[in-house]
Amino acid sequence: MRSVFFVKIFILSPFKTSNEESSFTGLFMQKKVVIITGASSGIGKALAEKYAAEGWNLVLAARREERLLELKTTLNETDVLTVKTDVTSEPDCKNLIEQAVEKFGQIDVLINNAGISMRALFDQTDLEVVRKVMDVNFWGTVYCTKYAMPWLLKSTGSLVGVISVGGYIGLPGRSGYSASKFAVRGFLETVRVENLKTGLHVLVVAPGFTSSEIRKAALNGNGQQQGETPRNENNMMSAEECAAHIFKAVRKRKRELVLTFAEGKLTVFLSKFFPRFIDKMSYKIFAKEPDSPFK
Ligand SMILES: NC(=O)c1ccc[n+]([C@@H]2O[C@H](COP(=O)([O-])OP(=O)(O)OC[C@H]3O[C@@H](n4cnc5c(N)ncnc54)[C@H](OP(=O)(O)O)[C@@H]3O)[C@@H](O)[C@H]2O)c1
């Protein structure tokens, strides 16, 4: 009797507290399930590849379904569900979660990664741009989280939000973007505190500059996509490296991950003690971008 008890503890206890998947768990447990929004490009796509390589079941969401289907062909297809989803639509987000549960029966990790950016001074920005950015970045996170919550609570899984350094400091020319990322941080930090005793893990990730399509897709003041990046994408962290950091932070059940040293960790740290200095630095850095809306 006693030995059965110890065997149970030995086999089951690691799975209650960690999302780590191993060949050992594969023998005894169902594969774990991650939902990734914004999986058609950049960090989300790299996350899909990382979780696939680690042997997880994947639920991939984005509007460009053809890209998701193309990605699926490069992965172990039976482990991947693609769901065409516009995260600004509450019914789409509900459908995403329902389809995930119907296919795999559980949700262990939800990564709210889908996002868009903008670039224009606030007084030259249509309000519709701010609304759109809030709809994708903030409401998209809220909708998906709302419908996934019962399943994440059941699995004592991980709820992840991909924000930005712009969720800690106001980035000039990105009023709607910074506001949306501050909002996501406030939302997830509250959910974390509310769940201190339920075992739900909440991780807030702030990537630094990461090579992706985010700047090409960013909206100008009139709501048109910029179409090109104002920065050298080759000098940035790769989406794959960013995804590997996120995977590790989820596995270790960290509460916060700020990536890159100078533009990330140091900036967030200094902003708490020297906010005026950081204001001046970020103004200076963003003013140097080609076609910057301010000089
Ligand atoms: N790259 C960086 O330097 C950086 C830095 C800090 C934070 N971040 C954050 O990282 C996250 C991922 O961005 P990324 O850099 O990988 O950019 P990306 O390459 O442009 O990817 C953005 C993803 O979001 C999806 N998306 C956009 N609007 C959507 C909507 N309405 N519904 C569903 N999906 C939508 C896009 O898919 P579809 O267009 O197919 O829908 C795409 O898959 C974002 O939250 C971004 O704010 C990025």
The ligand as an SDF file (V2000), in Angstrom:
LIG
                    3D

 48 52  0  0  0  0  0  0  0  0999 V2000
    8.8480   41.8670  -32.9460 N   0  0  0  0  0  0  0  0  0  0  0  0
    9.0820   42.7070  -31.9720 C   0  0  0  0  0  0  0  0  0  0  0  0
   10.0680   43.4800  -32.0310 O   0  0  0  0  0  0  0  0  0  0  0  0
    8.1870   42.7320  -30.7710 C   0  0  0  0  0  0  0  0  0  0  0  0
    8.6180   43.4290  -29.6440 C   0  0  0  0  0  0  0  0  0  0  0  0
    7.8050   43.4510  -28.5400 C   0  0  0  0  0  0  0  0  0  0  0  0
    6.5900   42.7910  -28.5550 C   0  0  0  0  0  0  0  0  0  0  0  0
    6.1930   42.1170  -29.6530 N   0  0  0  0  0  0  0  0  0  0  0  0
    4.8930   41.4380  -29.6190 C   0  0  0  0  0  0  0  0  0  0  0  0
    5.0460   40.1060  -30.0540 O   0  0  0  0  0  0  0  0  0  0  0  0
    3.8040   39.6410  -30.5690 C   0  0  0  0  0  0  0  0  0  0  0  0
    4.0470   38.9180  -31.8800 C   0  0  0  0  0  0  0  0  0  0  0  0
    4.4470   39.8670  -32.8480 O   0  0  0  0  0  0  0  0  0  0  0  0
    5.5340   39.5740  -33.9790 P   0  0  0  0  0  0  0  0  0  0  0  0
    6.6770   40.4500  -33.7150 O   0  0  0  0  0  0  0  0  0  0  0  0
    5.7560   38.1460  -34.1590 O   0  0  0  0  0  0  0  0  0  0  0  0
    4.7530   40.2270  -35.2350 O   0  0  0  0  0  0  0  0  0  0  0  0
    4.2060   39.6280  -36.6010 P   0  0  0  0  0  0  0  0  0  0  0  0
    5.2730   38.8760  -37.3190 O   0  0  0  0  0  0  0  0  0  0  0  0
    3.5900   40.7870  -37.2940 O   0  0  0  0  0  0  0  0  0  0  0  0
    3.0710   38.6190  -36.1300 O   0  0  0  0  0  0  0  0  0  0  0  0
    1.8690   39.0910  -35.6010 C   0  0  0  0  0  0  0  0  0  0  0  0
    0.8850   37.9390  -35.5560 C   0  0  0  0  0  0  0  0  0  0  0  0
   -0.3450   38.4330  -34.9960 O   0  0  0  0  0  0  0  0  0  0  0  0
   -1.4020   38.0100  -35.8160 C   0  0  0  0  0  0  0  0  0  0  0  0
   -2.5410   38.9230  -35.7880 N   0  0  0  0  0  0  0  0  0  0  0  0
   -2.5740   40.2520  -36.0460 C   0  0  0  0  0  0  0  0  0  0  0  0
   -3.8260   40.7100  -35.9700 N   0  0  0  0  0  0  0  0  0  0  0  0
   -4.6180   39.6390  -35.6550 C   0  0  0  0  0  0  0  0  0  0  0  0
   -6.0080   39.4550  -35.4550 C   0  0  0  0  0  0  0  0  0  0  0  0
   -6.8760   40.4780  -35.5520 N   0  0  0  0  0  0  0  0  0  0  0  0
   -6.4580   38.2240  -35.1440 N   0  0  0  0  0  0  0  0  0  0  0  0
   -5.6080   37.1760  -35.0580 C   0  0  0  0  0  0  0  0  0  0  0  0
   -4.2720   37.2890  -35.2370 N   0  0  0  0  0  0  0  0  0  0  0  0
   -3.7980   38.5080  -35.5450 C   0  0  0  0  0  0  0  0  0  0  0  0
   -0.8200   37.9170  -37.2350 C   0  0  0  0  0  0  0  0  0  0  0  0
   -1.5720   36.9640  -37.9910 O   0  0  0  0  0  0  0  0  0  0  0  0
   -2.6160   37.2970  -39.1430 P   0  0  0  0  0  0  0  0  0  0  0  0
   -2.2150   38.6040  -39.7580 O   0  0  0  0  0  0  0  0  0  0  0  0
   -2.5020   36.1290  -40.0670 O   0  0  0  0  0  0  0  0  0  0  0  0
   -3.9440   37.3410  -38.4630 O   0  0  0  0  0  0  0  0  0  0  0  0
    0.5670   37.3860  -36.9410 C   0  0  0  0  0  0  0  0  0  0  0  0
    0.5580   35.9910  -36.8900 O   0  0  0  0  0  0  0  0  0  0  0  0
    2.8940   40.8660  -30.6850 C   0  0  0  0  0  0  0  0  0  0  0  0
    1.9860   40.8850  -29.6060 O   0  0  0  0  0  0  0  0  0  0  0  0
    3.8710   42.0280  -30.5670 C   0  0  0  0  0  0  0  0  0  0  0  0
    3.2540   43.1830  -30.0390 O   0  0  0  0  0  0  0  0  0  0  0  0
    6.9540   42.0670  -30.7720 C   0  0  0  0  0  0  0  0  0  0  0  0
  1  2  1  0
  2  3  2  0
  2  4  1  0
  4  5  1  0
  4 48  2  0
  5  6  2  0
  6  7  1  0
  7  8  2  0
  8  9  1  0
  8 48  1  0
  9 10  1  0
  9 46  1  0
 10 11  1  0
 11 12  1  0
 11 44  1  0
 12 13  1  0
 13 14  1  0
 14 15  2  0
 14 16  1  0
 14 17  1  0
 17 18  1  0
 18 19  2  0
 18 20  1  0
 18 21  1  0
 21 22  1  0
 22 23  1  0
 23 24  1  0
 23 42  1  0
 24 25  1  0
 25 26  1  0
 25 36  1  0
 26 27  1  0
 26 35  1  0
 27 28  2  0
 28 29  1  0
 29 30  1  0
 29 35  2  0
 30 31  1  0
 30 32  2  0
 32 33  1  0
 33 34  2  0
 34 35  1  0
 36 37  1  0
 36 42  1  0
 37 38  1  0
 38 39  2  0
 38 40  1  0
 38 41  1  0
 42 43  1  0
 44 45  1  0
 44 46  1  0
 46 47  1  0
M  CHG  2   8   1  16  -1
M  END
$$$$
